[in-house]
Amino acid sequence: MKLHTHIKPISYLKSHAAQIVSELTASREPMIITQNGEATLAVMDIRSFQEHEETLALLKVLALGQRDIEQGRFRDADDVLASIEHLDQP
């Protein structure tokens, strides 16, 4: 993704909103909006946003799992499977 090709001033956003929606939906690339020459906003289509949020949620779960492992809060897979098998028996 080359963000430098998708940088527009805020005046462009104001005057081309419908066109921007169409372009972002089709390309699925974010657009950076500048104000007074500074990057201030990232605009993206809703599908990309949802995928981004799902990815962040998964990374958070992985980070929490890694922290549990580092703190010794885990069980061997064999122990877990044995406890599950024990529950299945009448």
C-alpha positions in Angstrom: 0.0 0.0 0.0 1.5 3.3 -1.1 -0.2 5.9 1.1 1.8 8.8 -0.5 -0.4 8.3 -3.7 -3.6 8.7 -1.7 -3.0 12.0 0.1 -5.5 14.7 -0.5 -6.2 18.1 1.2 -9.4 18.5 3.2 -10.8 20.8 0.5 -10.7 17.8 -1.8 -12.7 15.7 0.7 -15.3 18.5 1.0 -15.8 18.9 -2.7 -15.5 15.3 -3.9 -17.1 13.2 -1.1 -19.3 11.0 -3.3 -16.4 10.3 -5.7 -14.1 9.5 -2.8 -16.7 7.0 -1.4 -16.8 5.3 -4.8 -13.0 5.2 -5.2 -12.4 3.9 -1.7 -15.1 1.2 -2.0 -13.6 0.0 -5.3 -9.9 0.2 -4.4 -10.2 -0.7 -0.7 -7.1 1.6 -0.2 -7.3 4.2 2.6 -7.0 7.9 1.8 -5.0 10.3 4.0 -6.6 13.8 4.4 -4.4 16.7 5.2 -5.2 20.0 7.0 -2.8 22.9 6.9 -0.2 20.5 5.3 -0.4 18.0 8.1 -1.9 14.5 7.8 -4.9 14.6 10.1 -7.4 11.9 9.0 -7.4 8.4 7.4 -10.5 7.5 5.5 -11.3 3.9 4.5 -14.3 1.9 3.2 -16.4 0.0 5.8 -15.2 -3.5 4.7 -11.6 -2.5 5.2 -12.4 -0.9 8.6 -14.2 -4.1 9.8 -11.4 -6.3 8.7 -8.9 -4.0 10.5 -11.0 -4.2 13.7 -11.2 -8.0 13.5 -7.4 -8.2 13.0 -6.9 -5.9 16.0 -9.2 -8.1 18.1 -7.3 -11.3 17.1 -4.0 -9.6 17.9 -5.2 -8.6 21.3 -6.3 -12.2 22.0 -2.9 -13.5 20.9 -1.1 -10.9 23.1 -3.2 -12.0 26.1 -2.4 -15.6 25.4 1.3 -14.9 25.1 1.1 -13.0 28.4 -0.6 -15.9 30.1 2.2 -18.3 28.8 4.9 -16.0 30.0 3.3 -15.9 33.5 2.9 -19.7 33.6 -0.9 -19.7 33.4 -1.4 -22.5 31.0 -2.0 -26.3 30.9 -0.5 -29.0 28.7 -2.7 -30.0 25.8 -2.7 -33.6 27.0 -4.1 -32.5 30.3 -6.9 -30.5 28.7 -7.8 -33.3 26.3 -7.9 -35.8 29.2 -10.2 -33.6 31.2 -12.5 -33.2 28.1 -12.6 -37.0 27.6 -13.4 -37.4 31.3 -16.5 -35.1 30.8 -17.7 -37.2 27.9 -17.8 -40.4 29.9 -21.2 -41.2 31.6 
